[in-house]
């Protein structure tokens, strides 16, 4: 009888141990399940505000330092290859050379009028009236009484003067005195040609600009991969101007801008999961410029330890933004796909990722955030070799 009681006690304790083990296993599994979540399928959308630097697709034409320059085209004009942009006057040039030339031109015109005997054709009368009107407009601009473009007015006056010269040569029969004046003018023009040279555009068709802010060389489409967060922050903070040391051997002359290809760059924190996903399209609204919604494509981000430089590429007319360097914008993005809580995304070395559960193993997978709300994000695997699907488990933090 004593042996039977011992067997019952042994079985009882064994059952207790098995039950305790089962309870422990249940608790372990329950705790493990609490620390994992499943990737869901859904859609999200959100807007975020940024301050950005505008990067134009442009070519900057440099030249040797010069004494003076006169332009044949106006700011914002579309120019073509081989079109004359300006006349450049060498160092040492004196305006007296031009004064002599202008005096000769006036003498020739006065003598041509004399040869006409006071009988002026209507075409000449109309040209003179137009010239006088433009001269009045130029004086008004110089006195601050008009907001017309001075370069535009000067070009108009030059065109009218050339038309009058051609007209007078066609209607006036020269005598000995006039031929001598023509010869003197030719000699003086040869002197002038020794001091000046025509600047022809060799940078292709585009919009011409003569204004510079100092960032043209560093904010270049050819240097997108080298644009860092410090530079973008400095541009945004400094506004539309920059002071760079000018080269003693070359100075900027003009820019040829491709108005249908441009970029913006902005900085986000490396600790923030949200940054642009390469190849994704975003809607952009530029505050204080237009109600137009632009569509842009994200380029590869430049990630450093503390910051991310995000770059958007546009293939549409830049419009009023052609003359600005910094801009405030609202970026919108809606996406459908794999959804996880933002809390599941961890930043390591500037890259967002989630810890995926594969059986008994946990593997970190880097991800791109396509869109996010206050507490969730639509993601995709950053590397094509990583496969993420709805229903897969991830570790909660």
Secondary structure, DSSP 4 states (H G I P E B T S, - for coil): -HHHHHHHHHHHHHHHHHHHHHHHHHHHHHHHHHTEEE-EEEEEEEEEEEEEEEEEEEEEEEE---SEEEESS-TT-EE-TT-EEEEEE-TT--HHHHHHHHHHHHHHHHHHHHHHTT---HHHHHHHHHHHHHHHHHHHHHTTS--S-HHHHHHHHHHHHHHHHHHHHHH----HHHHHHHHHHHHHHHHHHHHEEEEE--S-SEEEE----S-TTTS-GGGGGG--HHHHHHHHHHTT----PPPSS-EEEEEEEEEEEEEEEEEEETTSS--PPTT-EEEEEETTT-SPEEEEEEPPPEE-SSEEEEEEEE-S--GGGGG-SEEEEEEEEEEEEEEEEGGG-EEETTEEEEEEEETTEEEEEEEEEEEE-SSEEEEEESSTTS---TT-EEE--
